[in-house]
């Protein structure tokens, strides 16, 4: 994925390092590279999606994990409604959920609608407002949220979401060794930040949110 995004940035007549730095800047500032591209470079987000997310051989990259399916099945639907929130476009998110055999486990999907001229994404406040509207939730304090990006978690907390968890996994890939080092350092700082609950695997949610799981 990183290589495809980097290649797309190179089509803007940018050198290797300049493309990597701009992609990192847009991702860091907006939460999504295409958000910056659409705002400042007049690109077609749907074409970006076709060249990047849409061209990924997802079947070779992600696999069904019965433990994850069991985890989500064990959520008591009388205590919590389960929605998927993503910064991807709808088609990509649906492909991922289908491969993971999770498409039947979510009541709804909140995604970045690239067809809108000024679409929103995490961690923009408007995204969380949109998610609550789509899920028909009025009280933010009742929202449960987990994300692997600390900025997205912090933004949810700022919006009043009451049960936020950071899935903290280090070692993300980017287009250059220098950027890898910078992002790893940032992730380590994020993971050492304390006010938010942290899990290193999804299974940890059973301990963090015991009140919404069926008792075994």
DAPE-V57445 format. One record per residue. RES is the residue in one small letter. D_LAST is the distance of its C-alpha to the last C-alpha in whole Angstrom. Layout:
BEGIN
res:RES d_last:D_LAST
res:RES d_last:D_LAST
END
This chain:
BEGIN
res:x d_last:39
res:x d_last:41
res:x d_last:44
res:x d_last:44
res:x d_last:44
res:x d_last:47
res:x d_last:49
res:x d_last:49
res:x d_last:50
res:x d_last:53
res:x d_last:54
res:x d_last:55
res:x d_last:58
res:x d_last:56
res:x d_last:56
res:x d_last:53
res:x d_last:52
res:x d_last:53
res:x d_last:51
res:x d_last:48
res:x d_last:49
res:x d_last:49
res:x d_last:45
res:x d_last:44
res:x d_last:46
res:x d_last:44
res:x d_last:41
res:x d_last:41
res:x d_last:43
res:x d_last:41
res:x d_last:38
res:x d_last:39
res:x d_last:42
res:x d_last:43
res:x d_last:43
res:x d_last:46
res:x d_last:48
res:x d_last:48
res:x d_last:49
res:x d_last:52
res:x d_last:53
res:x d_last:53
res:x d_last:51
res:x d_last:49
res:x d_last:45
res:x d_last:45
res:x d_last:47
res:x d_last:45
res:x d_last:42
res:x d_last:44
res:x d_last:45
res:x d_last:42
res:x d_last:39
res:x d_last:40
res:x d_last:41
res:x d_last:39
res:x d_last:38
res:x d_last:34
res:x d_last:33
res:x d_last:34
res:x d_last:33
res:x d_last:29
res:x d_last:27
res:x d_last:23
res:x d_last:20
res:x d_last:17
res:x d_last:15
res:x d_last:16
res:x d_last:16
res:x d_last:12
res:x d_last:12
res:x d_last:14
res:x d_last:13
res:x d_last:9
res:x d_last:11
res:x d_last:12
res:x d_last:15
res:x d_last:16
res:x d_last:16
res:x d_last:17
res:x d_last:20
res:x d_last:20
res:x d_last:23
res:x d_last:25
res:x d_last:28
res:x d_last:30
res:x d_last:34
res:x d_last:34
res:x d_last:36
res:x d_last:35
res:x d_last:36
res:x d_last:34
res:x d_last:31
res:x d_last:31
res:x d_last:32
res:x d_last:29
res:x d_last:26
res:x d_last:28
res:x d_last:28
res:x d_last:24
res:x d_last:23
res:x d_last:22
res:x d_last:24
res:x d_last:22
res:x d_last:19
res:x d_last:22
res:x d_last:23
res:x d_last:26
res:x d_last:28
res:x d_last:30
res:x d_last:33
res:x d_last:36
res:x d_last:39
res:x d_last:42
res:x d_last:44
res:x d_last:44
res:x d_last:47
res:x d_last:46
res:x d_last:42
res:x d_last:39
res:x d_last:37
res:x d_last:34
res:x d_last:35
res:x d_last:38
res:x d_last:37
res:x d_last:38
res:x d_last:35
res:x d_last:32
res:x d_last:35
res:x d_last:35
res:x d_last:31
res:x d_last:30
res:x d_last:33
res:x d_last:32
res:x d_last:28
res:x d_last:30
res:x d_last:28
res:x d_last:31
res:x d_last:29
res:x d_last:29
res:x d_last:27
res:x d_last:24
res:x d_last:24
res:x d_last:21
res:x d_last:23
res:x d_last:23
res:x d_last:26
res:x d_last:27
res:x d_last:31
res:x d_last:31
res:x d_last:34
res:x d_last:32
res:x d_last:29
res:x d_last:32
res:x d_last:33
res:x d_last:30
res:x d_last:30
res:x d_last:34
res:x d_last:33
res:x d_last:31
res:x d_last:27
res:x d_last:25
res:x d_last:22
res:x d_last:24
res:x d_last:23
res:x d_last:25
res:x d_last:24
res:x d_last:27
res:x d_last:28
res:x d_last:31
res:x d_last:34
res:x d_last:35
res:x d_last:38
res:x d_last:41
res:x d_last:45
res:x d_last:46
res:x d_last:46
res:x d_last:47
res:x d_last:44
res:x d_last:41
res:x d_last:42
res:x d_last:43
res:x d_last:39
res:x d_last:37
res:x d_last:39
res:x d_last:38
res:x d_last:34
res:x d_last:34
res:x d_last:36
res:x d_last:33
res:x d_last:30
res:x d_last:32
res:x d_last:32
res:x d_last:30
res:x d_last:29
res:x d_last:27
res:x d_last:23
res:x d_last:23
res:x d_last:21
res:x d_last:22
res:x d_last:20
res:x d_last:18
res:x d_last:14
res:x d_last:16
res:x d_last:15
res:x d_last:11
res:x d_last:13
res:x d_last:16
res:x d_last:14
res:x d_last:11
res:x d_last:12
res:x d_last:12
res:x d_last:9
res:x d_last:6
res:x d_last:4
res:x d_last:0
END
